[in-house]
Amino acid sequence: AIDVEELGGAMFHMGLEVPSNKVQGMLNKFDADKNGELDFDEFKHFAREAQFDPDAKSLILSKEQLVRHTDEDAAADDMRSKASKRSKDSASTAKSRNKRHMDALKKKAA
């Protein structure tokens, strides 16, 4: 029999990054006798179904997909950060310009 940790470890060694809650969900789905482990027949069923089950495929990301998604997330975070900085810089410039304008008006009024 194989438990959730062993199933997750086996998937990792096959080059798959699967979050532990997803591994637990897959184990629960194929654990027919609900003893918290996959016996050999349950594991065979899991392996066979995982090849063709779109739900199972969607739970598993290869390391390459995980890296690509992580890189894309980092790039998006970087773009948001740069846009936020430009926005702050722009607001700071406008504030500074307004202050100079107000100071000039005060000097004229005095």
N, C-alpha and C positions, 0 to 999 in steps of 0.2 A: 504494500500500500504506500501511497505517496500523500504527504500532507501539504498544506498551503505553502510552507517555507520551501519544501523540496520542489514543488511545482514551479514556484517563482524562480528558484535557483536554476532549475533545468532550463526554463525559458531564457533566463539571462545568459546561460552558457551557450544557448543556440543563437545568441545575438539579438535577442528581443528584450526591449525595455518595457515592462508591463507594471503599472502601479500596483501595490499590494492589494488595494481594495478591488481592483479588477481581477487579479488572480483569485482572490477569495470568491468573487462573484462567479467566475468560471468554475471553480471547484464546486461551489454550491449547486450550480446548474447541472453538473454531471455526476454529483454524488448521490446516486440513486437510493442508497440505504441510509443516507443522512448521518453517517458516522464521523464526518469531518475529514475523511480521507478518500482518495480514489484507489479502489482496488484495481487489479489488472484489467478486468473487463470494463470497468468504468473508465479507466484511462484510455483503453483502445477506442471506446465510444467517443471520448473527448477528442482524441487525436484525429479520428476519422471526421467527426463533425466540424472541428476547427478549420479543416481545410476548405470546407464548402459553406460554412455558416457565415453570412455577412456580419452578423452581430459579433461573432468571435473575431473575425478579421478586423473589425473596427476597434476592438479593444487592444489590439497589438500594434505597436509601432516598432519598426526596425530601428536599429541604432542610427542608421543614415537618416531616416525620417525624423527621428527625435532631434538629431543634431541640426538638421535643416530647419525644423520648426523652432528650435531654440535660437538659432542664428537669426531667423526672420523676426522672432519676438524681440531679440536684442536690437536689431536694426530699427524696428518700429519704435522701441523705447528711446533709442538714440535720436531718431527724427523728432519724436515728441519733445524730448529734452531740448534739442536745438531750437525748435519752434517756440517753445516756452521762453527760452533765453532771449531769442530775437524779440519776442513780444515784450518781455520785461525791459530789454534795452531800448526798444522803441518808446515804451511808456516813460522810461527814465529820461530819454532825450526830449520828449514832448514836455515833460514836467519842467525840465531845465530851461527849455526854450520859453515856456510860459512864465517862469520865474523871472528870466531876463527881461521879457516884455513888460511884466508888471513893474519891475524895478525902474525900467526906462520911463514908464508912464508916471510913476511916483516922482521921479526926478523932474519931469516936465511940469507936473502939477505944483511942485515946491518952489 
